[in-house]
Amino acid sequence: MAHDVQNYNLDQKFDFSASIKKSVLTVLGIGAAILVLGIILAMTGGGHHEEGAEAAGHAFHWYERLFANLWINNVYFTGIAIIGVFFFAIQYAAQAGWSAPITRIMLSLGNWLPIAGILMIVTFFVANHDLFHWTHSYLFDKASPEYDSIIDGKGAFFYWPMEKGTFPVFYIARMVIFFGFWVFFFNKFKQIAANEDQLGGNTHWFKMRSWSAYFLVFFAVSSSISAWDWVMSIDTHWFSTLFGWYVFASWFVAGLSTITLLTIFLKGKGYLEMVNENHIHDMGKFVFGFSIFWTYLWFSQFLLIYYANIPEETVYFVERLSSDIYGGFIFVNIIMNFVLPFLVLMTRDAKRHGIFLKVVCSLLIVGHWVDFFLMVQPGTLGHNGGIGLMEVGMLLVYGASFAFVVLSSLAKGNLVPKNHPMMEESYHHHI
């Protein structure tokens, strides 16, 4: 069977053609137009006092909604990017052979990370008071009528070693360290992969395996803490002990869906001929399995809070379920991220056919964006949120920019790790 290997073009590069570029940039342009229209409508209708804004003691401004949208998309697309690197590292740490031809696709998602890091840090400095209640200094002043003992108790987690209510050194340091290390590991993987392509041999595979193990340990800690920092701290009074897992699961399903869509897209364009329906089936199983895992975590978090019925825990769900704006989206979230993928991908055939996977993966990418929308907006905007032109436009702008960065990076290097020691095993992968 060894002659199989010669039948494949292992030096293939993705051609990011003018027509594909045009499609991506068209989506970007449409998204930008919708976003601008949404902002104009919000500016002309915004600035008025509303029920949700009164509680916060200020008039609601259009830019607060813009900031909330920036934050949702920053966190969401950062997650998809880091999951690409994470899933790549898993393949090496687990010595997986089946996935050899598609590892470069996983790694390509990480090209968004440097951009994501800059966007996150800039957005935080511009929008912190509008997004995070804990950034207001009066909450930590015992003489102030606004003093909040619960937030004061958590203050050191954000501000150490500075005085609470001044500059959140510890918080910013964590953000910089996480992005710094994620980008460092991503570049390390890219460098080892490039060397493997040029030099061959097994040493690079062993090296990648060691670096993957270091990365996975760092990722385990950083992904959880970033979920607390970037999402859970919006609702400062509330906390959930499995929130880090929950955000990871949402990111993971979105990341797997992106990798699967990219693989099917490239196969449709005539690349990756060594990837057969067995490989696609494996990706389908991952998407299917982890959408159930996400649901399990959603339900665990909800059920424990529901039956314990402790006010400081239930506030999170009460705020969302009893809201005219967000109540319906809780059900949209569950239907898009669990019910439909579960029913569509249940059979073996569905996991092997591109058309089913395209539909489900596209649905899941939008569905998990809705999940992050539900995590961020109620705590930042109260009754002034919802999904409108601004939300749709911003999602399209981020999605198209992300696609452009990933496809550009795929066009630059080898699409297939031609000297991967398990390539031969992958050709004969059958399930």
N, C-alpha and C positions, 0 to 999 in steps of 0.2 A: 504493500500500500504506500510505500515511501514516495512513489512517483507523484502522488497527489500534490505534494508541496510545490513541485515545479509548475503545476497548472495555474497557480495564482500569481497575480502581480502584487508583490509585497512592497514595491517602491511607490505605491500610488499616493498621490497628493490630492486633496480636495480642491477643486477649481471653484473658487468663489466668484462665479461668473457675473457679468453685468446684469443679467436678468434676475438672478437671485438677489443681488444687491438692491436692484430697483424695487423688488417686492418688499424687502425689509425696510428700506427707506420710505416707501409709500406708507407702510403701516406706521412708521415713526411720524411722518408728516400728518397723517390723519389723526393720530393720537395727540400730537402737538396742537392741531387746530381745535380738537374737542376740548383739550385742557384749557386753552386760551379762552374759548367760548364759555367754559364753566367758570373760569376766574372772573370774566367780565360780568356774567350774570350774578355771581356771588358779590361782586363789588357794588353793583347797582342795587342789589336787594339786601346786602349785608349791613353790618354796623348797627343793627337795631337790637333792642333788649328782647331777649327771649327767655322763656321759662327756665331752660337749662342754664343759661348764662347768669340769670339772677342769683342762682345758688352760689355761683363763683364770685358774685359781686361785681361783674363788669359787663359791658356791652360786648356782644359777640362780633368778632371781625372776620372777614373773608379769609385773611391770611392764616388764621388758626386752622382752618380746614385744609388749606394748602400744605401747611407744615405736617398735619396729621397724615395726609396722603404721602408726603415725602417719606415720613417715618415708616409707614406700613410697607411701602415698596423697597425702601432701603433694607429693612430687616428681612423681608421676604426673599429678595434676590440675593442678598448676602448668604442666606441659608442655602439656596439652590447651588450657589457657587461652591460653598464649603462642603456641601454634601457630595459634589462631584469628586473633590479631592479625598474625602473620607471613604467613599465607595471604592475609589482607586486603591487607596491604602489597604482596605479590607481584602482586596483580591490578592495582594502580595503577602499580607500577614497570614492569610488562610491558605496560601500556596494554591490558589484556585487556578485550574488550567482552562476551564471552559471559556472564561471571559477574555482570554489573551487578545483576540483581535479587536475587542471594543474598549480596551483600557484607555487608549488615547482620547476617546470620546469623553470618558468620565473626567479625565484630567483637564480637558479643554475648558470645562465649566469654571475652573479656578482662575481663568484669566480675568474674570470680573472682579476678583477680590481686591486688587489695588484700587480700582475705581470705587468699589463699595466702601472701602475704608475711608477714603477722602470724603465721599458723600455723607457717610455716617457722622464723621467728626464735625464737618462743616455744618450739617443740619442741626447737630446738638448745640453748637455754639450760637447759631442764629435763633433756634426755636425752643431752647430748653424751658423757658418759663411758660410757654404755651402748651408744651407737651407733658412736662413733669411737675406735678404739684409740689413735690419735695424740694424743688430748687428755690422756693421763696424763703428768704431769710427770716421773715416774721414768724414762721412756724416754729422756729427754734428759740425765740425770745420769750422767756418766761413772763416778762412784763406785758407782752402784747396780748390783746383779747383774742388774737388768731392763734395763739400758742397751741401746738398739738403734741401731746405727750407721746403718742404712739410713733409719730414720725420723728420726734426728737430722739426716741429710743433707738431708731434705726439710722439716725443721722451719721454716725461714725462710718457706716458701711459705704456712704457716698463721699464724705468729706475728709476722713482721716488722711494725713495728720493735721490738717488745718482745722480751724474752728468751724463748727457746724453753721451752715447758712452762708459761708463765704464762697470758696471756690471748690468744686467737687473733685479734688485731686485724685482720690482713690478711684473714683468712677471713671474719670478720663484715662487714668493710667491703665486700668483694665482694658478699656476699649483699644488703646494704642498697642498694648502688649498682645492682645488676642489677634488683632489684624496683622501686627508685625510678625508674629510667629506663624500665622496661617500662610502669609505670603512667603515667608522664608521657607517653610516646608514645601509649598507648592513649587517654588523655584528650584529647590533641591531635587524634587521628583522630576521636573522638566529636564534638569541638567543630566541626571543619571540616565533618563530615557534617551536623550540625544546621544550620550556616549555609547549606550548599548547599541543604538542603530549603526554607529560608525565602526565600533570595535568588535561587537559580538561577544561570545563567551558567556559564562555563567556568573562571573563576578558581579556584574551590574545587577543581576536579579537578586543575589544575596544582599548586596548593598541596599537595594530598594526595600528589601524585606525588613532590614534593621531599621531604616529610617521610617518605614511605615509604622513599625511598632512604637517608636518614640512619638510619632505624630498622633497615633490613636490614643495614647495616654493623655497627651496634651488636649486633644479634642474632647475627650470624655469630660474633663474639668471645664474647659473653656466654653463648650456649647451650652452646658447647663447654666453657668454663671452669666453668660451673655443673655440667655433667656430671662433670667431674673432682672438683670440690669436694664435691658432694652425694652422689655414688654411688661414683666410683672410689676416693676417699680412705678408704672403709670398709675396703677390702682394701689397706692402705697399702703393703705390700711389692710388690704387683703393679701393673703398668701396661700399658696398651695404647694405641698411638699413634692408633688410629682410634676410641677410645672416645667421643669427643665426637660424631662422625658417627653412631655406633651408637645412642646415646641420642636424638639428634635424629631418626633414622629411626623409632625406636619411638614417640616423641612424635608425629611427623608422621602416621603411619598412624592412631594413635588419634584425633588431632585431625581428620583428614579424615573418618574414620568418624563422628565426632560431628556434623560439619557436614552430612554426607550424611543421617544419621538425622533431624536437625532439619529439613532441607529437606523430606524425605519426610513427616515428621510434620505440618508446616505445610500442605503441599499436600493431605494427607489431610483436614485440617480446613477446606479450602476457600480457603486463602490462596494467594498467589503463583501466580495463574492464568497469569501470563506465563511461568512456568517450565514448559518442556515436556520430553518424554522425551529430547531432545537434551542439555539441561542436565544431566539426571540421568545420562545416558550419560557425560558428561564427568567428573562426580564419581566414577562407577563406575570409569572408566579411571584416575583418580588413585589411588583406593584399591587397585585391582589392581596398578598399576605400582609404587607405593611399598611394597606388601607384598613384592613381589619385590626391591625395592631393600634393604629391611630384611634379607631373607634373604641377599642377596649380601654385606652387611656382616657378618652373623652368621657366615656361612661363611668369609669372608676372615679374620676374626679367629681363628676356630677352626682353620682349616687351617694358617695360618702358625705358630701356637703349637704345633699338633700335630706338624708335620714338623721344626720347629727343635728341639723337645724340650728346651728350656732350663728347668731346674727352677723358677726364680723366675717363669717365665711359665706353665708348665703347672699350677702349684698351683691356679690359679683354676678350671680345668676339672676337675682331679682331685678337688678339694674338692666339686664339684657332681655329677659323673658317678658317682663311687664311693660317693656317699652314699645310704643307704636312703631318706632323706627327699626329697632333691632330684633324685636320678637320673631318676626317672620324669617329673618336670616339665620336664626338658630336651626330652623327646620331645613332651610335651603342648604346650610352647611352639612347637615347629616345626610340629606338625600344625595347631594353631589359627591360627598367624600366617602360615603359608605354604601348606601342603598343601591345606587346605579352601578358603581364599579363591582360590587358584590354580585349583583344579578347578571351583569353582562359578562364578567370574566370567570364565572363559575365553571364553565365547561373547559375541557382540555383544548378543544378546537379554537375557542375564542382567544386563548392565550397564544395561539400560534399564528393568528391571522392579523396582518398589519391593520386592516380596516377597523377591527374592533379595538385594537390597542390605540390606534390614532384617536378614536373618539373618546375612549376612557381616559387616556393620558391628557388630552386637551381639557377635558372636563375637570380632571383632578388638579391641573395647574391653576385653573380659574377657581376651583372649589377651595383649594388651600389658601389662595389669596383672600377669599371670603373669610376663611378661618382667622387670618391675621387681622383683617378688617374688624372682625368682631372682638379681637383681643385688644385692639388699639383705640378704635374710635369712641366707644361708649365712655371710656375713662378720660379722654382728652376733649371731646366735643359735647358730651352729654346729648341733649335733645337736638343739637344743631347738625348732627351727622346724617348719614344715609349714603346710598350709592347714587351718584348723579354724574353729570358730564365730567366734573373734575376728577372723580375716581376712575372712570372709564378711560379718560384721556391719559392720566398719569400711568395707569397700568400698561396701556399700549406703548407709551414712550419708553418706559423702563423695559418692557418685554422686547421691543424692537432693538433697543440699544444693547441689551444683553445678548440677543441673537447675533447682532452684528459683531460684537467683540468675540464671541465664541466661534462663529464661522470664520472670521478673519484669522483667528489663531489656528484653526484646523487647516487652513489653506497654506500656512507657513511651514509646517513640519510634516513628517511622515504620518500618514493616517493609521498605519498598522505597525506595531512593534515587531519588525521583521526578524529580529534576532532573539525574540522572547523564547526561552528554553521550552515553553509548553505549547508552542504554536501547533506542533504535530498532534498533541493530545486534543487540542481544540478542534482540529479538522474532523476528528472521529467522534466528536461529542454527539451522543444520541440519548434522548430520554423518551 
